[in-house]
Amino acid sequence: MLTKFESKSNRVKGLAFHPTQPLLAAALHNGSVQLWNYRMGVLVDRFEEHEGPVRGVHFHLSRALLVSGGDDYKIKVWDIRPQNRRCLFTLHGHLDYIRTVQFHHEMPWILSTSDDQTIRIWNSTSRQCIAVLTGHTHYVMSAFFHPKDDLIVSASMDQTVRVWDISGLRKGGSSSSGPGNFETFDTFSTVKYVLEGHDRGVNYAVFHPTLPLILSAADDRTIKIWRMSETKAWEVDSCRGHFNNVSSALFHPKSELIVSCGEDKTVRVWDLAKRTAIQTFRREHDRFWVLASHPNLNLFAAGHDSGLIVFKLERERPAFAVHNDMLYYIRDKYVRSYDFNTGSDIGLLSVRKFGSPYMPPRTLSYNAMERAVITTISSDNGLYELTSLPQQVQGEVKDSSVDGKKGSGQSVIFVARNRFAVLNKTTQLIEVRDLSNSVVRSIKPPVQTNEIFYGGTGCLILSSTSSVVLFDLQQQKTLAELNSPPVKYVVWNTDSSMVALMSKHTITIAKRTFEDHSLIHETIRIKSGAWDDAGVFLYSTLNHIKYCLPQGDHGVICTLDNPVYLTRVKGKTVHCLDRSARPRTITFDPTEYRFKLALLKNNYEEMLFIIKTSTLIGQGIIGYLQKKGFPEIALHFVQDTNTRFELAIECGNLDVAMETAKAIDRPECWERLAQQALKQGNHKIVEKAYQQTKNFDKLSFLYLATGSTDKLSKMQKIADARGDPMSRFHNALYAGDIAGRIAVLRDVGMYPLAYLTAKTNGLEELAEEFWKLPFWSVDVSYSPVVTDTTDLVWPSVSAGENFFDKALANGSLEGGVEPSYTNGDAASGALDAWAEEEAHEDIDPEEGGWDLDADEPEESLVHVNGDDVPEDEELGAGANPGVDETELWVRNSPLAADHVAAGSFETAMQLLNRQLGVVNFGPLKPLFMSVYRSSHTYLSPIASLPPLKLNVRRNPAESSPGRVLPVGVISLDSLRTELAEGSRFVSQNKLTEAKTAFKSVLQSLLLVALTSDAEAAQWRETVTSAREYLLGVSIELERRRVAEEDPSNVRRSLELAAYFTHCQLHPPQMQIALRSAISVFAKANNQAHAARFAKRLLELKPDPKIVATCRQRIAAGDRNPRNAVEITYDEFTPFEICAATYTPIYRGSPSVHCPYTNAVYLPQFAGNLDPLTELTEIGTAASGMPAPW
């Protein structure tokens, strides 16, 4: 059984397929009739006018009508057109529960059965009962029309099956009858046969679609087959195997099979000829109540206690292989060849005796050199058969069993002219065999392999659950590997330079060696694909044929009524096989994707040809051109003025931009036009734009830049008319008009400036006039000197006497020795001074940044060295200082924590950068200080002497200088306690405090001194846990921000709530996340999603009160399994969350990682600072934490 669709709901008692559309009607025990699109997996509508359980539904064969019958004794006919779904009318007459209803295939009749022991026929046009069939002595459980003849078969709890002849009703006898005159109706119908043989009540009886057979299912746990003739009917045989009441049984519409279901929780498949069980499908907790078969497709539906399933009995994808202009495929267990050019279709080989007779072959591999085929089948745990095809077909087609070579294997493919590979999934071995079926070589694949595909001569493509591997059989090595969901099909282009790897919902397009790959994600199942001559990949889904360009752009070509399997694309024709394995051709228009391909390849001649010869237009192609950076081409397709202006600005076409700006005539458009024209140096258009917006200041400056003095003079007059003295002054200044500037200064009362301007420019007479004005008599007094600093110096840094000052006191360097410290000692001295300052001054540690490039450490170094000089002087002649233990710590350890403890901050930062990609050390300053101080202690033996500094070791018993190490200040246990405290903050809804705690844990983990593999594993686990909590808290805080600042953005709020539940939290916090998501989705009326979160919450075994709430939410979702708000969230496809945008990155999509926490980001964030920890550079290479033990 291949399950195609499944829904959860109340008990399903009736089912019906629509004959042409992908619709399924389900009658529910809670009184609802659901209308499902089983192809898309969505609930289309719901009809809820029945009172009590609904037991029967049926679609009209040609009209948009649905009939239903329920326990309220009513038959309702519904209009199912999308724009007018409603109940058209109700038929009254039955006196008890209605069991089944059915439309006649030709006449306007409705057949109904009831527990009132009658069968009624209604005229749907006159809406009257035209016949009542009586005779059963107990509940009538089912009744159906014969598909061709005027017969009805009915099943009853009186243990009989009756066949009724209603030919008299067709002859028009009902026209003389009036409503309610039931006595006359019996003359139009007669009981033709009464079939007795069941020991208990019969639940279901149905005619065979073509043969004179009847099938019945009963409470005696048997299924009986009856044959009819013109005069009698008799029992042929019984199928026994059900362990409880048999609810329903059907003839397979196309095969000699019977499908049945029962209250023993099984669906069983039987061989009609042999009357033996073939397959059994079992559910754990649900009894089956009804079966339905599609009239045209190989689809079945079964209703059970908690919903329904739509399923197939076997795969419908035909096995095929393409070579040059020939298609080799299997139909009805015959290998056939189809010529794409001539259309000739010839049967070549019979494979009817290969494998199970009820299961078609799964794959076919063709060897053109040897004209041989390998077919595989899934029966008997996987079989294959190697057979040569005849050169010419004469007479009867030969059977493959004559000279075929068989073996066991789940996946088989030709890999060379005389070699083929066989995969045995159980033993995980790939056997390379020759054409005599002898094993040449056995190979253990490098990954857990589910299927193998052709990867070029001597190579295989191995498909695993999370990756595909290109494997060289000769060298037995992996050539390339690509992360991908499980690959189902592989398609190579004609020259084998490109390959398409197709999964259930994704397609990966890659080069021969899996380079430059792109990923396409589809929400609907992908069925098949083929390459066209131009290098574009076409693929089919359940309802579309689409295209995919090599770099990943894709679009829709045409819509399909039924799925097809693409075999070849040639020009404007798609060759394909339908589900009955018959060759078909579909004509399509490739203009759109050829235009896009020419665009990507910069083939401008072809683009121009397509533009001139096609009607390629629409917002889609315009948006694509703009997105890809070709706005100048998009201009050819656009008529809308605003869009033309945007595109013209983007591509720099000033003529079109000027034309459209005039038409729009808005200030912002003129401003943007001026900016673009200024960039291109077209000052004429800039001038026009400034004039339109009356931007006088910029216009004046433009005239200055272009030397337009006459226009500057005009601008002066305009400024004077506007009464703007500043503009007058600027224009006079730009034009070199001295008199104008003086006039402006005089007019505004700035006489000193007017005097200076006149005096400076030699206008003595005018300056004299200003000098005589009274404002010069103002007395200006100056502030007195407060403190005389003539003899004082202003030191900005301390300048103590250093070693060189003392050493060169006499003009020469005496007793010079090599310094005994390294950078680490300098830093430790600086830190001692730093600590000393903080001991004397109460300074807020949060004030000021940690400027690693500042000059203060150097000066501190000088000062500290000066303090150390007396120690050197007291050593005596010939004495040299020993190696400082802190230097030994730096030498002995590659861990940043030990370097920090030694005070060698610079090397510690280098290590953190190289090992974990840390680039921002500002947040780590308090940690560095704390670790350094905690690694030393001070002892004062005599109060009059300075204290002694003692180094604290983590291995005090060690005497070897090469092994001494500083104490481990920060322990994993303390950080795990802090992590637990952060999780408690989450539980207490203190998310800001929790975020701070998790960041602190991640910062402190950088300075943990690891001593064993177990600690390293625990360290990585703690990093991962802290990252997940920090990501989850950040997502929830973002959701609350969106809800508060943008309440209308419900979709984003729902997505963030859903993503929060996918962070790897501990069960208590995961329960909180799920409960929060349930609440948010329920408020938004996304009942289906809320029910799924409730089911996940139940798996965590919460408190009984929460369990009760979850069950209520699940029940609400079953009653209304729809979502009011569509969101970007696919819980069935594995994904990770980008820690910057909080959006999903599906498996196989490109991504970059944080080198420390391994948080995932979209590729555009490579090189940026990690926003989660604010420590590392995203995507940088890092060696990882070393293991010195």
Secondary structure, DSSP 8 states (H G I E B T S, - for coil): -EEEEEEE-S-EEEEEE-SSSSEEEEEETTS-EEEEETTTTEEEEEE---SS-EEEEEE-SSSSEEEEEETTSEEEEEE--GGG-EEEEEEE--SS-EEEEEE-SSSSEEEEEETTSEEEEEETTTTEEEEEEE--SS-EEEEEE-SSSSEEEEEETTSEEEEEE-HHHHTTGGGG--TT-GGGGGGG-EEEEEEE--SS-EEEEEE-SSSSEEEEEETTSEEEEEEE-SS-EEEEEEEE--SS-EEEEEE-SSSSEEEEEETTSEEEEEETTTTEEEEEEE-SS--EEEEEE-SSSS-EEEEETTEEEEEESS-----EEEETTEEEEEETTEEEEEETTT--EEEEEE-TTSS-TTS---EEEEETTTTEEEEEESGGG-EEEEEE--SS--SS--BTTTT-EEEE-SEEEEEETTEEEEEETTTTEEEEEETT--EEEEE--SS--SEEEE-STTEEEEE-SSEEEEEETTTTEEEEEEE-S---EEEE-TTSSEEEEE-SSEEEEEETTS-S-EEEE-SS-EEEEEE-TTS-EEEEESSEEEEE-TTS-EEEEEE-SS--EEEEEETTEEEEE-TT--EEEEE---HHHHHHHHHHTT-HHHHHHHHHHS---SHHHHHHHHHTT-HHHHGGG---HHHHHHHHHHHT-HHHHHHHHHHH--HHHHHHHHHHHHHHT-HHHHHHHHHHHT-HHHHHHHHHHHT-HHHHHHHHHHHHHHT-HHHHHHHHHHHT-HHHHHHHHHHTT-HHHHHHHHHHTT-HHHHHHHHTSGGGG--------SS--TT----SS-----HHHHHTTTSS--S-------HHHHHHHHHHHHHHHHHHS---TTSS---TT-SHHHHHHHHHHHHHHHHHHTT-TT------HHHHHHHH---HHHHHHTT-HHHHHHHHHHHH-B---GGGHHHHHHHHHHTEEEE-SSTTS--EEEE-BS-TT---TTT--B---B-HHHHHHHHHHHHHHHHTT-HHHHHHHHHHHHHHHTTB---SHHHHHHHHHHHHHHHHHHHHHHHHHHHHHHHHH-TT-HHHHHHHHHHHTTS---HHHHHHHHHHHHHHHHHTTBHHHHHHHHHHHHTT---HHHHHHHHHHHHHHHHS--BSS--S--TTS-EEE-TTT--EEETTS--EE-TTT--EE-GGGTTSB-TTTSSBBTT----------
